[in-house]
Amino acid sequence: MISTAIRVARVGSAAELAAAVLMLAGFPAIMVAALIPSVPAFAAATAVTYLADHYLHRQGSYLINRLSKVRAGLSIRFLIRQLLLILLLARLDLSDNLIFYGATACFIAFYGLQAPHGALVTLIRNRRRLPVATRNVDLASRIRIPDAPPMGLLNRSAEKMLHLDLAAVVGILVAAAMDFALPGFIGIGVTIALGSLYVLALMPYVSRKKIPPNADEVLATVDDWLRDYKPETVLYFSGSKDSAYQVNMWLETMEQLDSRPLIILRERVILQNLAPTTVPVICVPGGVHLMNMDLSTVRVALYAANVGKNIHLLRVPTMKHVFIGHGDSDKLASVNPFSKAYDEVWTAGRAGRDRYAIADVGVRDEDIVEVGRPQLAPIQKWQGTPEGPRGGAADGYCPTVLYAPTWEGWDGDPGNTSLMLAGENIVKKLLKADPPVRVLYKPHPFTGTVLAKAGAAHQKVTALIETAATERATDPRFQADAAAQVAAKAELARIEARIAVLAGNGGDKGDEAEASRDGVVDVAKYEEIARLRGEWNDAYWRSFPVWEHRVVTGAEPRLYDCFNVSDAMVSDISSVVSDFIASGKPYAVTDSAEVGTEEFKRQNTAVRAATILSNSAAELGELLHAVRDPAADPLAEDRVELKQYLLGPDEPTSIEQFNTAVANLAIKAEARNVGQESRAAASAAEATTKA
């Protein structure tokens, strides 16, 4: 019942639900206490609403946002408390007392301060919001951008200002309880003084010296930088906060380009969630600003997602446009008809080309280029089952099986993910496997965002794995090297501390304008952090027993790191399967829609060398047998052939193929531009002759 209530209220936890209930029930309780009247009851109920309200704001609760939509927003809730306090004083027969008039005047004056406070905060934020936000673009030497106000003044400013009434409320309640006005007037004085000081503290930041230049000057400065930098290849991306991973996966590839790279983003929230990179980044929310930006030197534009805002760059004829996507799979999204809007579509291998031919969505074969998957370089090739014990299981080696299901998709088709129909069965069979295996569970970050049922299935799988991990820790067959784990955890702490020192507060600039001004990466620090992250990953896996079941969420460790410590994988139709094939390890894919093994293989190229699972997961034994006895693996040769078909040859390397494709397309773009200039010159000459 609690889980249902959490889902209906759209809160994140039982504690958040409890806070919401207390806050909503607290206001009627305050009214009852005022009518009785009872100062202690009023004080207790008021304290509950203050604390619950504050907690929900700290959690960023969805409920708080909804309350503002039904005219029960933050300011209204504070006003109701104050009005009920006036009612309490009246019911206590204090309406002729000075404290009654003082309280009334205080709350009127306090609300009088809200207008200049709100206006100043809004004005400061608007004036400091640049038309573009940047990283690794040298704005500091080209334009004056003053420091941001202390974040304490602007962060959660409305909540902070309103909470200044607490001194007055406490003082008035004490005065009412003691029938002595002095504490009330002290509290009133503190509230009005603090509110006035807050307003005065904001005022200097609206002066000309404290605000950045206007939009036109900033845009002109960015254009000047573009003319000096002369970008040649652009990675363009637009999407929601949760889709930031789609652009992050291409950052390392952009850093390895032979041409001068630039990343263009369309949403500020994507910039906030962009991984560190040495590539210059420009975030341009406004379509008009983007279309007026000087990108005359760009010859190749790469698109990682099919979204409506792509049109703002697709309209530029002087560059060639390429859809590179954010994964290579047999999902329908991989053969979107929108792809024919691009000059070329780049796929990992021959499979992508054939996929478009079969789909017949208007993408011509001559417009498809096979470039491999540069992101797969970190995936280690399978060397077979290691010899000897690894983890202390009584029978020796304990293989690791990764369960990495995809999410439910925007259409909610139950065939998209195995999690809802087969997830529990898969995990139960893996946990009960004999000889035993270790289970790693790495869910898709979008899981549960469309279907609550998918989120519930994820919670069940998580609970199963955590319970099994607890039980295994007490199993005498499994022994941990406590000293090694302590050393690894100490190493983790050391690495994290060093990364924190290197990163500093670079990600916590005062505001977007200041971050843009100072957002040029220190390459030496960046390279050291990258090295340390590799060491962190190694220490992470050594910090717990290699037989310990584990749920792996968040950005670290990465999915590919999970690939490298696993001996096999169970997944769904997604790019995860195509990527895992690069390892050469055995894998299984769930036919969640239960179309049948042959039809499933016919429809989905990436599963042709996989163990096909039904929703009962009865076939898991075949996968585990292949892991335990590689010599008897019937699909080993099929995986080698499929790997080349899906991902292309190992030589030349994928990044070499990618750079070649960029260079070839840049030549085509330049040839087109030269041709246009020649035709324009010829037309002008002809017009002059006729004149």
C-alpha positions in Angstrom: 0.0 0.0 0.0 2.8 2.4 0.8 4.5 1.7 -2.5 1.2 2.5 -4.3 0.8 5.7 -2.3 4.4 6.7 -3.2 3.7 6.1 -6.9 0.4 8.0 -6.9 1.9 10.9 -5.0 5.0 10.7 -7.3 7.3 11.1 -4.3 10.7 9.4 -4.2 10.6 7.5 -0.9 8.5 6.6 2.2 10.2 9.4 4.1 9.2 11.9 1.4 5.6 10.5 1.5 5.5 10.9 5.3 6.8 14.5 5.1 4.1 15.3 2.5 1.4 13.8 4.7 2.6 15.7 7.7 2.7 19.0 5.9 -0.7 18.6 4.4 -2.2 17.5 7.7 -0.3 20.1 9.6 -2.3 23.1 8.2 -5.7 21.9 9.4 -4.1 21.1 12.7 -2.8 24.7 13.0 -6.3 26.0 12.3 -7.8 23.8 14.9 -5.1 24.8 17.4 -5.9 28.5 16.6 -9.6 28.0 17.1 -9.3 26.1 20.4 -7.1 28.2 21.2 -3.9 26.4 22.3 -0.4 27.9 22.0 1.5 24.7 22.6 -0.6 22.8 20.0 -0.3 25.7 17.5 3.5 25.8 18.0 3.9 22.0 17.5 1.7 21.9 14.4 3.5 24.9 13.0 6.9 23.3 13.6 5.8 20.2 11.8 4.8 22.1 8.7 8.0 24.2 8.7 10.2 21.0 8.9 8.1 19.0 6.4 8.0 21.8 3.9 11.8 22.4 4.2 12.5 18.7 3.8 10.3 18.4 0.7 12.1 21.4 -0.9 15.5 19.9 -0.1 14.4 16.7 -1.9 13.1 18.6 -4.9 9.7 16.9 -4.4 7.3 16.7 -7.3 4.5 17.3 -4.9 5.9 20.8 -4.1 5.8 21.7 -7.7 2.2 20.4 -8.0 1.1 22.5 -5.0 2.1 25.7 -6.7 -0.1 24.7 -9.7 -3.2 24.6 -7.5 -2.6 27.9 -5.7 -1.0 26.4 -2.7 2.6 27.5 -3.5 5.3 28.4 -1.0 4.3 32.0 -0.4 0.6 31.0 0.1 1.6 28.4 2.7 3.7 30.9 4.7 0.9 33.5 4.4 -1.7 30.9 5.8 0.5 30.2 8.8 0.8 33.9 9.5 -2.9 34.5 9.1 -3.7 31.6 11.5 -1.3 33.1 14.0 -3.3 36.4 13.9 -6.4 34.3 14.4 -4.8 32.6 17.4 -4.0 36.0 18.9 -7.6 37.1 18.4 -9.0 33.9 20.0 -6.7 34.5 22.9 -8.4 37.8 23.4 -5.3 39.7 22.5 -6.9 41.7 19.7 -6.5 44.9 21.7 -3.0 44.1 22.8 0.0 45.8 21.2 1.4 42.4 20.1 -1.7 41.9 17.9 -1.1 45.2 16.1 2.7 44.5 16.0 2.2 41.1 14.4 -0.3 42.5 11.8 2.1 45.3 10.9 5.1 42.9 10.8 3.5 40.5 8.4 2.3 43.3 6.1 5.7 44.9 6.1 7.4 41.5 5.6 5.3 40.9 2.6 6.1 44.3 1.4 9.7 43.2 1.3 8.9 40.2 -0.9 8.3 42.4 -3.9 11.7 44.1 -4.1 13.4 40.9 -3.0 11.7 38.9 -5.8 12.3 41.6 -8.4 16.0 41.9 -7.5 16.6 38.1 -7.7 14.8 37.9 -11.0 16.6 40.9 -12.4 20.0 39.5 -11.3 19.3 36.1 -12.8 18.0 37.5 -16.1 20.9 39.9 -16.5 23.5 37.2 -15.8 21.9 34.7 -18.1 24.0 34.8 -21.3 22.4 34.0 -24.6 25.0 31.2 -24.9 26.9 29.2 -22.3 30.3 27.7 -23.0 33.0 25.4 -21.9 36.6 25.4 -23.1 36.0 28.7 -24.9 38.3 31.6 -23.9 35.8 34.3 -23.0 37.7 35.8 -20.1 40.3 37.5 -22.4 37.7 38.8 -24.8 34.8 40.1 -22.7 34.2 41.3 -19.1 32.0 38.9 -17.1 32.0 39.9 -13.4 31.8 37.4 -10.6 28.5 36.0 -9.7 26.8 37.0 -6.4 27.4 34.6 -3.5 25.2 31.6 -4.2 23.8 31.9 -0.7 21.9 35.0 -1.9 20.3 33.4 -5.0 20.1 29.7 -4.3 16.6 28.9 -3.0 16.2 32.6 -2.4 12.4 32.6 -2.1 12.4 29.9 0.5 15.2 31.6 2.5 13.4 34.9 2.5 10.1 33.5 3.6 11.8 31.5 6.4 12.9 34.8 7.9 9.4 35.0 9.4 10.4 32.3 11.8 11.9 34.8 14.3 8.7 36.8 14.4 6.5 33.6 14.6 8.5 32.2 17.5 8.6 35.6 19.3 4.9 36.2 18.9 4.1 32.7 20.2 6.3 33.2 23.2 4.6 36.5 23.9 1.2 34.9 23.6 2.1 32.1 26.0 3.7 34.5 28.6 1.3 37.3 28.1 4.3 39.6 27.8 4.8 41.5 24.5 8.6 42.1 24.6 9.7 38.7 23.1 7.2 39.2 20.3 8.6 42.6 19.4 12.1 41.3 19.5 11.2 38.5 17.1 9.4 41.1 14.8 12.4 43.3 14.9 14.7 40.4 13.9 12.5 39.4 11.0 12.1 42.9 9.5 15.8 43.6 10.0 16.9 40.4 8.3 14.5 40.8 5.5 15.7 44.4 4.9 19.3 43.3 5.0 18.6 40.5 2.5 17.1 43.1 0.1 20.0 45.5 0.6 22.6 42.7 0.1 21.1 42.1 -3.4 21.1 45.7 -4.6 24.8 46.1 -5.5 24.5 43.2 -8.0 22.1 45.1 -10.3 24.7 47.8 -10.9 26.3 48.1 -14.3 29.7 46.9 -12.9 28.2 43.7 -11.6 26.3 42.5 -14.7 27.7 40.9 -17.9 27.5 42.7 -21.3 24.2 42.5 -23.3 23.3 39.6 -25.5 24.5 41.2 -28.8 28.0 41.8 -27.3 28.2 38.2 -26.0 27.1 36.7 -29.3 29.6 38.9 -31.2 32.4 37.8 -28.9 31.5 34.1 -29.5 31.5 34.7 -33.2 35.0 36.3 -32.9 36.2 33.3 -31.1 34.7 31.0 -33.7 36.5 32.9 -36.5 39.8 32.5 -34.6 39.3 28.9 -33.7 37.9 27.8 -37.1 36.0 24.7 -36.1 35.7 22.0 -38.8 33.6 19.2 -37.3 30.6 19.8 -35.0 28.9 17.3 -32.8 25.3 18.7 -32.4 22.9 17.5 -29.6 19.5 18.3 -28.2 17.6 16.4 -25.6 16.3 16.0 -22.1 18.4 15.8 -18.9 18.2 12.0 -18.9 19.6 11.8 -22.5 22.9 13.4 -21.6 24.6 10.0 -21.9 23.8 10.0 -25.6 26.2 12.9 -26.2 28.7 11.9 -23.4 29.5 8.7 -25.3 30.9 10.7 -28.2 33.2 13.0 -26.2 36.2 10.8 -26.3 35.8 10.3 -30.0 35.5 14.0 -30.6 38.8 14.5 -28.6 40.5 12.1 -31.0 39.4 13.8 -34.3 42.1 14.9 -36.7 40.0 18.0 -37.5 39.2 20.9 -35.1 36.1 19.8 -33.1 33.3 21.7 -31.6 30.2 20.6 -29.6 27.0 22.5 -29.9 24.2 21.8 -27.3 20.7 23.2 -27.3 19.7 22.8 -23.7 21.4 24.2 -20.6 20.5 21.1 -18.6 22.5 19.0 -21.0 25.5 21.3 -20.5 25.1 20.9 -16.7 25.2 17.1 -17.1 27.9 17.0 -19.7 31.0 14.9 -18.8 34.4 16.7 -18.6 36.0 17.1 -22.0 38.8 19.1 -23.7 36.6 19.9 -26.7 35.1 23.4 -26.9 31.4 23.4 -26.1 28.8 26.0 -26.9 25.3 25.8 -25.6 22.8 27.8 -27.7 19.2 27.5 -26.5 17.8 30.0 -29.0 17.2 28.8 -32.5 17.7 32.3 -34.0 21.0 32.7 -32.2 22.2 29.4 -33.5 21.2 30.2 -37.1 23.0 33.6 -36.9 26.2 32.0 -35.5 29.3 32.1 -37.7 29.9 28.4 -38.5 31.3 29.2 -41.9 34.4 27.0 -41.4 32.4 23.9 -40.3 32.4 21.2 -43.0 30.9 18.2 -41.1 28.1 18.2 -38.6 27.5 15.0 -36.6 24.1 14.3 -35.0 23.7 11.8 -32.1 19.9 11.9 -31.9 16.9 12.5 -34.2 15.1 15.5 -32.7 13.1 18.4 -34.0 15.8 21.0 -33.1 18.2 19.4 -35.6 16.5 21.5 -38.3 18.2 24.6 -37.0 21.6 23.3 -38.2 20.4 21.0 -40.9 19.3 24.1 -42.9 23.0 25.1 -43.3 24.1 24.0 -46.8 27.8 24.8 -46.4 28.4 21.7 -44.2 27.5 18.0 -44.7 25.2 16.5 -42.1 25.7 13.0 -40.7 23.5 10.9 -38.4 25.8 8.9 -36.1 23.2 8.0 -33.5 23.9 6.9 -29.9 24.1 3.1 -30.3 23.8 0.5 -33.0 20.9 -2.0 -32.5 18.0 -3.7 -34.2 15.5 -1.4 -32.5 13.2 0.5 -34.9 14.7 3.7 -33.7 18.0 2.7 -35.5 16.2 2.9 -38.8 14.2 6.1 -38.3 12.8 7.5 -41.6 14.0 10.9 -40.4 17.5 9.7 -41.2 17.1 10.4 -44.9 17.3 14.1 -44.0 21.0 13.7 -43.5 23.7 13.6 -46.3 25.1 10.4 -44.8 24.3 7.9 -42.2 27.2 6.2 -40.4 26.8 2.7 -39.0 29.2 0.5 -37.2 29.3 -2.3 -39.7 27.6 -4.1 -42.6 24.6 -4.9 -40.4 23.6 -1.3 -40.1 23.6 -0.9 -43.9 21.5 -4.0 -44.3 19.1 -2.8 -41.6 18.3 0.3 -43.6 17.9 -1.7 -46.8 15.4 -4.1 -45.2 13.5 -1.2 -43.5 13.2 0.7 -46.8 12.7 4.1 -45.2 14.3 6.1 -47.9 18.0 6.1 -46.9 20.0 5.2 -50.0 22.8 2.6 -49.8 25.4 5.0 -51.2 24.7 7.4 -48.3 25.6 4.8 -45.7 29.2 4.7 -44.4 30.6 2.0 -42.1 32.9 3.5 -39.5 32.9 1.0 -36.7 32.3 2.0 -33.1 35.1 4.1 -31.6 33.5 4.0 -28.2 34.2 0.2 -28.0 38.0 0.6 -27.7 37.9 0.1 -23.8 36.1 -3.2 -24.1 38.5 -6.0 -23.4 38.5 -9.1 -25.6 37.6 -12.4 -24.0 40.6 -14.6 -23.2 38.5 -17.6 -22.1 37.8 -18.7 -18.5 40.8 -18.0 -16.2 42.3 -21.0 -14.6 42.2 -21.7 -10.9 40.0 -20.3 -8.1 39.0 -16.6 -8.1 36.9 -15.6 -5.2 37.0 -18.5 -2.7 34.1 -20.6 -3.9 34.7 -24.2 -2.8 34.6 -25.5 -6.3 37.1 -22.9 -7.6 36.3 -20.3 -10.2 33.0 -18.3 -9.8 32.0 -16.8 -13.2 30.3 -13.4 -13.3 27.1 -12.9 -15.3 25.9 -9.4 -16.1 22.2 -8.7 -16.4 21.8 -5.4 -18.3 18.2 -5.0 -19.5 17.1 -2.0 -21.5 14.2 0.2 -20.5 10.5 0.0 -21.4 10.7 2.6 -24.2 8.4 5.5 -25.0 5.7 3.2 -26.4 5.6 0.9 -23.4 5.7 -2.2 -25.6 6.3 -5.2 -23.2 8.6 -6.6 -25.9 11.1 -3.7 -25.4 12.5 -5.0 -22.1 12.8 -8.3 -20.3 12.6 -6.7 -16.9 8.8 -6.8 -16.5 8.1 -10.3 -17.9 11.3 -12.2 -17.4 13.6 -10.2 -15.1 12.6 -11.9 -11.9 12.9 -15.4 -13.5 16.4 -14.6 -15.0 17.8 -13.3 -11.7 16.3 -16.1 -9.6 17.8 -18.8 -11.9 21.2 -17.1 -11.9 21.2 -16.8 -8.1 20.3 -20.5 -7.8 22.8 -21.7 -10.4 24.9 -24.7 -9.4 27.9 -24.4 -9.7 27.3 -20.8 -8.5 27.8 -17.6 -10.4 28.1 -14.0 -9.4 25.3 -11.7 -10.7 25.9 -8.0 -11.6 22.7 -6.0 -12.3 23.1 -2.8 -14.4 19.7 -1.3 -15.1 19.1 1.3 -17.9 19.0 4.8 -16.4 15.5 5.4 -18.0 14.0 2.3 -16.3 10.6 3.1 -14.8 10.3 6.6 -16.4 7.3 5.6 -18.6 5.8 2.5 -16.9 5.5 2.2 -13.1 5.4 -1.6 -13.7 8.9 -1.5 -15.0 10.1 0.5 -12.0 8.4 -2.1 -9.7 10.1 -4.9 -11.5 13.4 -3.1 -11.1 12.8 -2.9 -7.3 12.0 -6.6 -7.1 15.2 -7.6 -9.0 17.3 -5.2 -6.8 15.8 -6.8 -3.6 16.5 -10.3 -4.9 20.1 -9.5 -5.6 20.7 -7.7 -2.3 19.1 -10.5 -0.3 21.2 -13.1 -2.1 24.4 -11.0 -1.5 23.7 -11.0 2.2 23.1 -14.7 2.3 26.2 -15.5 0.3 28.4 -13.4 2.7 27.5 -16.0 5.4 28.1 -19.0 3.1 31.2 -20.9 4.2 32.0 -21.8 0.5 32.8 -18.1 -0.1 35.6 -16.5 1.8 36.7 -12.9 1.5 40.2 -11.5 1.6 39.4 -8.9 4.2 42.9 -7.3 4.2 42.8 -6.9 0.4 39.4 -5.3 0.5 40.5 -2.9 3.3 43.5 -1.9 1.2 41.3 -1.4 -1.9 38.9 0.7 0.0 41.7 2.8 1.3 43.0 3.2 -2.2 39.5 4.2 -3.4 39.4 6.9 -0.7 42.8 8.2 -1.7 41.9 8.3 -5.4 38.6 10.0 -4.7 40.3 12.6 -2.5 42.9 13.3 -5.1 40.2 13.6 -7.8 38.3 16.0 -5.6 41.4 18.2 -5.2 42.1 18.2 -8.9 38.5 19.0 -9.8 38.3 21.7 -7.1 35.1 23.6 -7.3 35.3 24.0 -11.1 31.9 22.4 -11.4 30.4 24.7 -8.7 30.8 28.1 -10.3 28.6 30.9 -9.0 26.4 30.7 -12.0 26.3 29.9 -15.7 28.0 33.2 -16.7 30.9 32.6 -14.3 31.2 29.0 -15.4 31.4 30.1 -19.0 34.0 32.7 -18.3 36.3 30.3 -16.3 35.3 27.0 -18.0 38.6 26.3 -19.9 39.8 22.9 -18.8 43.3 22.4 -17.5 44.5 19.7 -19.8 47.2 18.4 -17.4 44.6 18.0 -14.6 42.1 16.5 -17.0 44.6 13.8 -18.1 45.5 13.0 -14.5 41.9 12.7 -13.5 41.3 10.3 -16.5 44.2 8.2 -15.3 42.9 8.3 -11.7 39.5 7.2 -12.9 41.1 4.1 -14.4 42.8 3.4 -11.1 39.5 4.0 -9.3 37.7 1.5 -11.4 40.4 -1.1 -10.7 40.2 -0.4 -7.0 36.4 -0.5 -7.0 36.2 -4.1 -8.2 38.9 -5.1 -5.7 37.0 -3.5 -2.8 34.6 -6.3 -2.4 34.8 -10.1 -3.0 34.7 -11.2 -6.7 31.8 -13.6 -5.8 29.6 -10.8 -4.3 26.3 -10.2 -6.1 26.0 -6.5 -6.9 23.6 -3.9 -8.2 25.5 -1.3 -10.2 23.8 2.1 -10.8 25.0 5.6 -11.6 27.7 6.8 -14.0 30.5 4.9 -12.3 31.5 2.2 -12.9 30.5 2.4 -16.5 28.7 -0.3 -18.5 31.9 -1.2 -20.3 33.7 -1.7 -17.0 30.9 -4.2 -16.1 31.6 -5.9 -19.5 35.2 -6.3 -18.7 34.7 -8.0 -15.3 31.9 -10.3 -16.6 32.1 -13.6 -18.3 28.7 -13.5 -19.9 25.7 -11.2 -20.3 22.0 -11.3 -20.4 20.2 -8.4 -22.1 17.5 -7.3 -24.5 17.4 -5.9 -28.1 19.5 -2.7 -27.7 22.9 -1.3 -28.5 24.1 -3.0 -25.3 24.0 -6.3 -27.1 25.9 -5.0 -30.2 28.5 -3.4 -27.9 29.0 -6.6 -25.8 29.6 -8.6 -28.9 32.9 -6.7 -29.2 34.2 -8.7 -26.2 33.6 -12.0 -27.9 32.0 -13.4 -24.7 28.9 -15.6 -24.6 25.6 -13.7 -24.2 21.9 -14.3 -24.0 19.0 -12.2 -25.2 15.4 -12.5 -24.0 12.6 -12.9 -26.5 10.2 -11.0 -24.3 7.5 -10.8 -27.0 7.9 -14.6 -27.4 7.8 -14.5 -31.2 9.9 -17.7 -31.3 13.6 -18.4 -31.6 13.8 -18.5 -35.4 11.6 -15.5 -36.0 13.5 -13.6 -33.2 16.8 -14.3 -34.9 15.4 -13.3 -38.3 14.1 -10.0 -37.0 17.2 -9.1 -34.9 20.7 -9.5 -36.4 22.5 -9.1 -33.0 21.0 -12.2 -31.5 22.2 -14.6 -34.2 25.0 -15.8 -32.0 23.1 -15.6 -28.7 21.4 -18.0 -26.5 17.7 -17.0 -26.9 15.7 -16.9 -23.6 12.0 -17.2 -23.2 10.3 -15.3 -20.4 10.7 -18.4 -18.2 14.5 -18.1 -18.6 14.6 -21.9 -18.9 17.4 -21.8 -21.5 19.9 -20.0 -19.1 21.7 -23.3 -18.6 23.0 -23.2 -22.2 24.7 -19.8 -21.5 26.2 -21.0 -18.2 27.5 -24.2 -19.8 29.3 -22.1 -22.5 30.9 -20.0 -19.8 32.1 -22.9 -17.7 33.4 -24.9 -20.7 34.5 -22.6 -23.5 35.8 -25.6 -25.6 32.2 -26.8 -25.8 30.7 -23.4 -26.7 28.7 -24.0 -29.9 28.3 -20.3 -30.7 32.0 -19.2 -30.4 32.7 -19.1 -34.1 29.3 -17.5 -34.8 30.2 -14.7 -32.5 33.4 -14.0 -34.3 31.6 -13.7 -37.6 28.8 -11.7 -36.2 31.2 -9.3 -34.5 32.7 -8.3 -37.9 29.3 -8.1 -39.5 27.9 -5.8 -36.8 31.0 -3.8 -35.8 33.3 -3.9 -38.8 36.9 -5.1 -39.0 39.4 -4.7 -36.3 41.9 -3.1 -38.7 42.0 -0.2 -39.4 40.9 0.8 -36.0 37.4 2.3 -35.6 38.8 5.8 -34.8 40.9 5.6 -37.9 37.8 4.7 -40.0 35.9 7.5 -38.3 38.5 10.1 -39.1 38.7 8.9 -42.7 35.0 9.3 -43.0 35.1 12.8 -41.6 37.9 13.8 -43.9 36.2 12.4 -47.0 32.9 14.1 -46.2 34.7 17.4 -45.5 36.2 17.2 -49.0 32.7 16.7 -50.5 31.4 19.7 -48.5 34.3 21.9 -49.7 33.8 20.7 -53.3 30.1 21.7 -53.1 31.0 25.1 -51.7 33.6 25.8 -54.3 31.2 24.8 -57.0 28.6 27.2 -55.6 31.1 30.0 -55.5 32.1 29.3 -59.1 28.5 29.3 -60.3 27.8 32.5 -58.4 30.9 34.2 -59.9 29.9 33.0 -63.4 26.4 34.3 -63.0 27.7 37.7 -61.8 30.1 37.9 -64.7 27.3 37.1 -67.2 25.1 39.7 -65.6 27.9 42.3 -65.9 28.5 41.5 -69.6 24.8 41.8 -70.4 24.7 45.1 -68.6 
